[in-house]
Amino acid sequence: MNQSLPSTAEELFDECPRFRILTLGKAGVGKTALIKNVFKVEKLLCSDKEPGKCNIRDEIHSSENTRFVLHDCQGFEPGETDKFNKVKGFIQQRAQEPEIKDQLHAIWLCIQIPNAGDRLIEPGAVEFLKLPFGDVPVIVVFTHYDKIYKETLDKLGSSKLGTLEENQRTILVEQETEKYFRAEYADLLKQLGHSPKTLGWIKVSTRDDYQHTLNDLVQTTYKLIPNGAAESIRVALATAQRVDVDLKVVNTTRVGTSMKGYWHGLASSIPFTKKLIRECLDLIHKDIVKIWNFSDPGMILEDGDLKFMTLGLVQNLANPGTTNPDSGYLLAEGINFSRKLGDWYSGVYTNTPSTLRRLMGYIVDVTIVLEQLFWDKAAQPQKSTVSADDVEKVFGLYADSKEFVEQVHGEIQSYVDSMNLIDTSHPDSTHEEVERLIRAHRRNLTGAKKPAESPHVG
């Protein structure tokens, strides 16, 4: 055999293994809670120091999620020239780093939503926003948003809310709070004499009922990454964050359908020529799992039975018209199923409709199962680490939704039936069909609430 296939995900992580953020804000503003909730970690480490006592040049990280790194500054008051210059020098030094992994990828300026009559932004923060940031996204993060939401709820009172249905009340309070936020905070930011060219602002709360605001923060940061920035920066953010499932799905497909990704050429077989089917599937599987970045110290998703259960699920695509076995059978067989696949699994990749159908089905099925696992773990935040039972549960939910699986596999069958694999005069667009299938059939088993408003990007 030729040398092993290189991992597309690993090539991107080699360039940018961690999303690098600078946070600024006074003690008590909620920076630590914000980081812990966005990246789903319990402990932050800074060498032998406690977070909050680190120098801005120190790297704050977590062994629970190795895909982000943090620098922190406690903010500064007028007259603290030395502290201000240190921050300015740090930003300039990081901008000059030749390696993408060492550059700053975003700045979160955290400001607690003030009490009525208090100053919106301290003079030190105003001066900070006048610094030259280049293309680094700067997001002003107004924390403790739940405070003004509750104030709006009280102001509206039962006279305006009492006759409405619960969902109507929620929408009205969201709308009025958004209106107040824009008038009192966001619109004032526009009046700054100087501001970064990639400036955004967002309102957040880390309380349970406001988790969608963390999605808004991640989405705002993601959208402000310049179009000309390296793809690895976007992938690093999407991988590191653990609150926005849409970015997980989008970047799973981005990596797979990139020019280096192996979803390109599935039908033409160009990337897999003379490779073992087992090797091809291992690579596709691991690249997908890496983007989701679950808390999985036991490597259950990469090395456990998920791969073999999914292989069992797609076997009806090898022989159209056959029925899928139920999840109980697939769970019981696990890794033993690879032996039942015989020569196909252990053999060399061949450009046949049967192989194409199974590879397409495998990618779509695994991605949908991982989305279900995401929602399952989101519903039990005290048990964030993936277990074998978790995987069996979500796989069983998907595999036993027979009509749903049959619809997905039926569309794959129809697509491949319409192709001529021998015709090389037309570009291979199979990756586009895989992406469409994922978008069309991904679903949310927990019915998690989506935010009512899109985040504002200025």
C-alpha positions as CSV (number, residue, x, y, z in Angstrom):
1,M,0.0,0.0,0.0
2,N,1.0,3.7,-0.5
3,Q,1.6,5.9,2.5
4,S,-1.4,6.4,4.8
5,L,-3.9,9.1,4.0
6,P,-3.3,12.5,5.7
7,S,-6.1,13.8,7.9
8,T,-7.8,17.0,6.6
9,A,-8.8,17.9,10.1
10,E,-5.3,17.4,11.5
11,E,-3.8,19.5,8.7
12,L,-6.0,22.4,9.7
13,F,-5.3,21.8,13.4
14,D,-1.5,21.7,12.7
15,E,-1.9,25.3,11.4
16,C,-4.3,26.5,14.1
17,P,-4.7,23.9,16.9
18,R,-6.4,26.3,19.4
19,F,-8.6,29.4,19.1
20,R,-6.8,32.2,20.8
21,I,-8.9,34.8,22.7
22,L,-8.1,37.9,24.7
23,T,-10.7,38.8,27.3
24,L,-10.8,42.2,29.0
25,G,-13.0,43.4,31.8
26,K,-13.1,44.2,35.5
27,A,-13.2,41.5,38.2
28,G,-16.7,40.3,38.8
29,V,-18.0,41.1,35.3
30,G,-18.4,37.3,34.6
31,K,-15.5,36.5,32.3
32,T,-14.7,33.2,34.0
33,A,-18.3,32.0,33.9
34,L,-18.5,33.0,30.3
35,I,-15.5,31.0,29.2
36,K,-16.5,28.0,31.2
37,N,-20.0,28.0,29.7
38,V,-19.0,28.6,26.1
39,F,-16.3,25.9,26.1
40,K,-17.9,23.6,28.7
41,V,-15.1,23.3,31.2
42,E,-15.0,23.2,35.0
43,K,-11.3,24.3,35.5
44,L,-9.1,26.8,33.9
45,L,-5.3,26.6,34.4
46,C,-2.6,29.2,34.2
47,S,0.7,27.5,35.0
48,D,0.8,27.7,38.8
49,K,-1.5,30.8,39.0
50,E,-5.2,31.2,39.6
51,P,-7.2,32.7,36.7
52,G,-7.6,36.4,37.5
53,K,-4.0,36.6,38.7
54,C,-2.4,35.8,35.4
55,N,-0.2,38.2,33.4
56,I,-1.7,39.1,30.0
57,R,1.1,37.1,28.3
58,D,0.2,33.9,30.3
59,E,-1.8,31.2,28.5
60,I,-4.9,30.1,30.3
61,H,-6.1,26.7,29.2
62,S,-8.1,23.6,30.2
63,S,-7.3,19.9,30.0
64,E,-11.1,19.4,29.5
65,N,-11.0,21.2,26.2
66,T,-7.7,21.6,24.5
67,R,-9.0,23.6,21.4
68,F,-8.9,27.1,23.0
69,V,-6.4,29.2,24.8
70,L,-7.1,32.4,26.7
71,H,-5.3,35.6,27.6
72,D,-6.9,37.8,30.2
73,C,-6.6,41.4,31.4
74,Q,-8.5,42.9,34.3
75,G,-9.2,46.2,32.4
76,F,-7.8,49.6,33.3
77,E,-8.9,52.9,34.6
78,P,-7.9,56.4,33.3
79,G,-4.4,57.1,34.2
80,E,-3.2,53.5,34.2
81,T,-0.8,54.3,31.4
82,D,1.6,51.4,32.1
83,K,-1.2,48.8,32.1
84,F,-2.7,50.3,29.0
85,N,0.6,50.2,27.1
86,K,1.2,46.5,28.1
87,V,-2.2,45.6,26.6
88,K,-1.4,47.6,23.5
89,G,2.1,46.1,23.2
90,F,0.7,42.5,23.6
91,I,-1.9,43.0,20.8
92,Q,0.8,44.4,18.5
93,Q,3.2,41.6,19.4
94,R,0.6,38.9,18.6
95,A,-0.3,40.7,15.3
96,Q,3.4,40.3,14.2
97,E,3.6,36.5,15.0
98,P,4.3,34.7,11.7
99,E,2.4,31.5,12.7
100,I,-1.4,31.6,12.6
101,K,-1.6,29.6,15.8
102,D,0.3,32.3,17.8
103,Q,-1.8,35.2,16.6
104,L,-4.9,36.6,18.4
105,H,-8.1,35.3,16.8
106,A,-10.6,37.4,18.7
107,I,-11.0,39.9,21.5
108,W,-13.9,39.9,23.9
109,L,-14.3,43.1,25.9
110,C,-16.7,42.2,28.7
111,I,-18.8,44.9,30.3
112,Q,-21.5,44.3,32.9
113,I,-24.8,45.9,32.0
114,P,-24.9,48.9,34.2
115,N,-27.6,50.0,36.6
116,A,-29.8,52.8,35.6
117,G,-27.9,56.1,35.6
118,D,-24.5,54.5,35.6
119,R,-21.9,55.1,32.8
120,L,-22.3,52.6,30.0
121,I,-18.6,52.2,29.1
122,E,-15.7,53.3,31.3
123,P,-13.2,55.8,29.7
124,G,-10.5,53.1,29.8
125,A,-12.7,50.8,27.6
126,V,-13.4,53.7,25.2
127,E,-9.7,54.3,24.8
128,F,-9.1,50.6,24.3
129,L,-11.5,50.5,21.4
130,K,-9.5,53.2,19.7
131,L,-6.5,50.9,19.4
132,P,-5.4,49.5,15.9
133,F,-6.6,45.9,15.9
134,G,-6.1,45.1,12.3
135,D,-8.4,42.3,11.2
136,V,-8.9,40.8,14.7
137,P,-12.6,40.7,15.6
138,V,-13.5,42.8,18.7
139,I,-16.8,41.9,20.4
140,V,-18.1,44.1,23.2
141,V,-19.9,41.5,25.4
142,F,-22.5,43.0,27.7
143,T,-22.8,40.5,30.6
144,H,-25.7,39.8,33.0
145,Y,-28.3,40.4,30.3
146,D,-30.9,38.5,32.4
147,K,-31.0,41.7,34.6
148,I,-32.6,43.9,31.9
149,Y,-34.7,41.0,30.6
150,K,-36.3,40.8,34.1
151,E,-36.7,44.5,34.3
152,T,-38.5,44.5,31.0
153,L,-40.7,41.7,32.2
154,D,-41.7,43.7,35.3
155,K,-42.3,46.9,33.3
156,L,-44.7,45.2,30.9
157,G,-46.6,43.6,33.8
158,S,-49.7,41.6,33.7
159,S,-51.7,44.3,32.0
160,K,-49.8,43.7,28.7
161,L,-48.8,40.1,29.2
162,G,-51.7,38.5,31.1
163,T,-53.9,37.7,28.1
164,L,-51.1,36.3,25.9
165,E,-50.1,32.7,25.4
166,E,-46.7,31.8,26.9
167,N,-44.9,31.8,23.6
168,Q,-46.4,35.2,22.7
169,R,-45.3,36.6,26.1
170,T,-41.8,35.3,25.5
171,I,-41.6,36.9,22.0
172,L,-42.9,40.2,23.3
173,V,-40.5,40.4,26.2
174,E,-37.6,39.4,23.9
175,Q,-38.6,42.1,21.4
176,E,-39.0,44.9,24.0
177,T,-35.7,43.9,25.7
178,E,-33.9,43.9,22.3
179,K,-35.4,47.4,21.6
180,Y,-34.2,48.7,25.0
181,F,-30.8,47.1,24.6
182,R,-30.2,48.7,21.2
183,A,-31.4,52.1,22.3
184,E,-29.4,52.2,25.6
185,Y,-26.3,50.3,24.6
186,A,-25.8,49.2,21.0
187,D,-26.6,52.5,19.4
188,L,-24.3,54.4,21.8
189,L,-21.4,52.2,20.6
190,K,-22.0,53.5,17.1
191,Q,-21.2,57.0,18.4
192,L,-17.7,56.2,19.3
193,G,-15.2,58.4,17.5
194,H,-13.0,55.5,16.6
195,S,-13.8,51.8,16.6
196,P,-12.3,48.6,15.3
197,K,-13.2,47.8,11.7
198,T,-14.5,44.4,12.8
199,L,-16.5,45.4,15.8
200,G,-19.5,43.5,17.1
201,W,-21.6,43.7,20.3
202,I,-23.7,41.1,22.0
203,K,-25.7,40.7,25.2
204,V,-25.1,37.5,27.2
205,S,-26.1,35.7,30.4
206,T,-24.7,32.4,31.6
207,R,-27.9,31.6,33.5
208,D,-29.7,28.4,32.3
209,D,-32.6,30.2,30.6
210,Y,-30.3,32.3,28.5
211,Q,-28.0,29.8,27.0
212,H,-29.0,30.9,23.5
213,T,-27.1,34.2,24.1
214,L,-23.9,32.2,24.3
215,N,-24.7,30.8,20.8
216,D,-25.2,34.4,19.7
217,L,-21.7,35.3,21.0
218,V,-20.1,32.4,19.2
219,Q,-21.9,33.2,16.0
220,T,-21.0,36.9,16.1
221,T,-17.4,36.0,16.7
222,Y,-17.5,33.5,13.8
223,K,-19.1,36.0,11.4
224,L,-16.5,38.7,12.2
225,I,-13.6,36.5,11.2
226,P,-12.5,38.2,8.0
227,N,-13.2,36.5,4.7
228,G,-9.5,36.4,3.9
229,A,-8.6,34.7,7.1
230,A,-7.2,31.2,7.1
231,E,-9.9,28.5,7.1
232,S,-8.2,26.9,10.1
233,I,-9.2,29.8,12.3
234,R,-12.9,29.2,11.7
235,V,-12.5,25.5,12.2
236,A,-10.7,26.1,15.5
237,L,-13.5,28.2,16.8
238,A,-16.2,25.9,15.6
239,T,-14.4,23.0,17.2
240,A,-13.5,24.7,20.5
241,Q,-17.0,26.0,21.3
242,R,-19.5,23.6,22.8
243,V,-22.8,25.6,22.6
244,D,-23.6,26.1,18.9
245,V,-24.6,22.9,17.1
246,D,-25.1,24.7,13.8
247,L,-21.4,25.5,13.7
248,K,-20.5,21.9,14.4
249,V,-22.6,20.7,11.5
250,V,-21.4,23.5,9.2
251,N,-17.8,22.9,9.9
252,T,-18.1,19.1,9.6
253,T,-19.2,19.7,6.0
254,R,-16.7,22.5,5.5
255,V,-13.8,20.2,6.3
256,G,-15.3,17.3,4.4
257,T,-16.1,19.4,1.3
258,S,-12.9,21.6,1.3
259,M,-10.6,21.1,-1.6
260,K,-8.4,18.9,0.6
261,G,-11.4,17.1,2.1
262,Y,-12.2,13.5,1.2
263,W,-15.8,14.1,0.5
264,H,-14.5,15.5,-2.8
265,G,-14.0,12.7,-5.2
266,L,-16.2,10.1,-3.5
267,A,-17.6,9.0,-6.8
268,S,-14.4,9.4,-8.8
269,S,-12.4,7.5,-6.2
270,I,-9.3,9.7,-6.8
271,P,-8.4,10.3,-3.2
272,F,-8.8,6.7,-2.3
273,T,-7.0,5.0,-5.2
274,K,-5.2,1.9,-4.0
275,K,-6.3,2.5,-0.4
276,L,-8.0,0.0,1.9
277,I,-11.7,0.6,2.5
278,R,-10.9,0.3,6.2
279,E,-8.3,3.0,6.0
280,C,-10.7,5.3,4.1
281,L,-13.5,4.8,6.6
282,D,-11.2,5.3,9.6
283,L,-10.0,8.6,8.2
284,I,-13.5,9.9,7.3
285,H,-14.8,8.9,10.8
286,K,-12.0,10.5,12.8
287,D,-12.1,13.7,10.8
288,I,-15.8,14.1,11.6
289,V,-15.5,13.2,15.3
290,K,-12.6,15.6,15.8
291,I,-14.7,18.6,14.7
292,W,-17.4,17.8,17.3
293,N,-14.8,17.9,20.1
294,F,-16.9,16.1,22.7
295,S,-15.4,15.5,26.2
296,D,-14.3,12.0,25.4
297,P,-11.1,11.2,27.3
298,G,-11.7,7.4,26.7
299,M,-11.8,8.0,22.9
300,I,-15.1,6.2,22.8
301,L,-16.3,8.0,19.7
302,E,-13.1,7.4,17.7
303,D,-12.2,3.9,18.8
304,G,-15.5,2.4,20.1
305,D,-18.4,0.7,18.4
306,L,-20.0,3.7,16.8
307,K,-18.1,3.1,13.5
308,F,-19.0,-0.6,13.3
309,M,-22.7,0.0,14.3
310,T,-22.9,2.6,11.5
311,L,-21.3,0.2,9.1
312,G,-24.0,-2.2,9.9
313,L,-26.7,0.4,9.4
314,V,-25.6,1.3,5.9
315,Q,-25.4,-2.3,4.7
316,N,-28.9,-2.0,3.1
317,L,-27.2,0.4,0.7
318,A,-24.9,-2.4,-0.5
319,N,-28.0,-4.5,-1.4
320,P,-30.9,-2.2,-2.2
321,G,-34.2,-3.7,-1.1
322,T,-32.9,-5.3,2.0
323,T,-34.1,-4.2,5.5
324,N,-31.9,-2.7,8.1
325,P,-31.4,-4.7,11.3
326,D,-32.7,-3.1,14.4
327,S,-30.4,-1.2,16.8
328,G,-30.4,-4.1,19.4
329,Y,-28.7,-6.4,16.9
330,L,-26.2,-3.7,15.8
331,L,-25.4,-2.8,19.4
332,A,-24.9,-6.5,20.3
333,E,-22.6,-7.1,17.3
334,G,-20.5,-3.9,17.6
335,I,-16.9,-4.5,16.4
336,N,-17.8,-8.1,15.4
337,F,-19.8,-6.6,12.5
338,S,-16.5,-5.8,10.7
339,R,-16.0,-9.6,10.2
340,K,-19.4,-9.9,8.6
341,L,-18.4,-7.3,6.0
342,G,-15.8,-9.7,4.7
343,D,-13.7,-8.8,1.7
344,W,-15.4,-5.4,1.2
345,Y,-14.2,-3.9,4.5
346,S,-10.7,-5.4,4.3
347,G,-10.3,-5.0,0.6
348,V,-9.0,-2.2,-1.7
349,Y,-11.3,0.7,-2.6
350,T,-13.2,0.1,-5.8
351,N,-15.2,2.6,-7.7
352,T,-18.7,0.9,-7.6
353,P,-22.2,2.2,-6.9
354,S,-22.4,-0.1,-3.8
355,T,-19.2,1.5,-2.3
356,L,-20.4,5.0,-3.1
357,R,-23.8,4.5,-1.5
358,R,-22.3,3.0,1.7
359,L,-19.7,5.9,2.0
360,M,-22.3,8.5,1.5
361,G,-24.7,6.8,4.0
362,Y,-21.9,6.5,6.5
363,I,-21.0,10.2,6.5
364,V,-24.7,11.3,6.7
365,D,-25.6,8.8,9.4
366,V,-22.6,9.5,11.7
367,T,-23.1,13.2,11.4
368,I,-26.8,13.0,12.4
369,V,-26.0,10.6,15.3
370,L,-23.4,13.1,16.6
371,E,-25.8,15.9,16.5
372,Q,-28.2,13.9,18.5
373,L,-25.4,13.2,21.0
374,F,-24.7,16.9,21.2
375,W,-28.3,17.6,22.3
376,D,-28.3,14.6,24.6
377,K,-25.2,15.9,26.5
378,A,-26.5,19.5,26.5
379,A,-29.5,18.2,28.4
380,Q,-27.3,16.7,31.1
381,P,-24.6,19.4,31.8
382,Q,-23.5,17.6,35.0
383,K,-22.5,14.6,32.9
384,S,-20.5,16.2,30.1
385,T,-18.2,13.3,29.4
386,V,-19.3,10.8,26.7
387,S,-20.0,7.3,27.8
388,A,-20.6,4.1,25.8
389,D,-24.2,4.2,27.1
390,D,-24.6,7.7,25.7
391,V,-23.5,6.5,22.3
392,E,-25.7,3.4,22.3
393,K,-28.7,5.5,23.4
394,V,-28.5,8.1,20.6
395,F,-27.5,5.6,18.0
396,G,-30.5,3.5,19.0
397,L,-32.8,6.5,18.7
398,Y,-31.6,7.1,15.1
399,A,-31.4,3.5,13.9
400,D,-34.8,2.6,15.2
401,S,-36.4,5.6,13.4
402,K,-36.7,3.3,10.5
403,E,-38.9,5.5,8.3
404,F,-36.5,8.3,8.8
405,V,-33.4,6.2,8.0
406,E,-35.1,4.7,5.0
407,Q,-35.9,8.1,3.6
408,V,-32.2,9.2,4.0
409,H,-30.9,6.0,2.4
410,G,-33.6,6.1,-0.3
411,E,-32.4,9.5,-1.4
412,I,-28.8,8.3,-1.5
413,Q,-30.0,5.3,-3.6
414,S,-31.8,7.6,-6.1
415,Y,-28.8,9.9,-6.4
416,V,-26.3,7.1,-7.1
417,D,-28.8,5.4,-9.5
418,S,-28.9,8.6,-11.6
419,M,-25.1,8.8,-11.9
420,N,-22.7,7.4,-14.4
421,L,-19.5,6.6,-12.4
422,I,-17.5,5.9,-15.6
423,D,-18.3,9.4,-17.0
424,T,-15.3,11.5,-15.9
425,S,-16.1,14.5,-18.2
426,H,-18.2,16.1,-15.5
427,P,-16.9,17.1,-12.1
428,D,-17.7,14.9,-9.1
429,S,-20.4,16.7,-7.1
430,T,-21.1,13.9,-4.7
431,H,-19.8,16.1,-1.8
432,E,-22.5,18.6,-2.5
433,E,-25.2,15.9,-2.3
434,V,-23.8,14.7,1.0
435,E,-23.9,18.2,2.4
436,R,-27.5,18.7,1.1
437,L,-28.6,15.4,2.8
438,I,-27.1,16.4,6.1
439,R,-28.8,19.8,6.0
440,A,-32.1,18.3,5.0
441,H,-32.2,15.5,7.5
442,R,-30.4,16.8,10.6
443,R,-32.9,17.1,13.5
444,N,-33.1,18.2,17.1
445,L,-34.4,15.5,19.4
446,T,-34.6,17.7,22.5
447,G,-36.6,20.5,20.9
448,A,-34.0,23.0,22.2
449,K,-35.2,26.6,21.9
450,K,-33.6,28.7,19.2
451,P,-32.9,32.3,19.8
452,A,-35.6,34.7,18.7
453,E,-33.2,37.3,17.3
454,S,-30.1,37.0,15.3
455,P,-27.0,38.7,16.9
456,H,-26.1,42.2,15.7
457,V,-22.9,42.6,13.9
458,G,-21.6,46.1,13.4
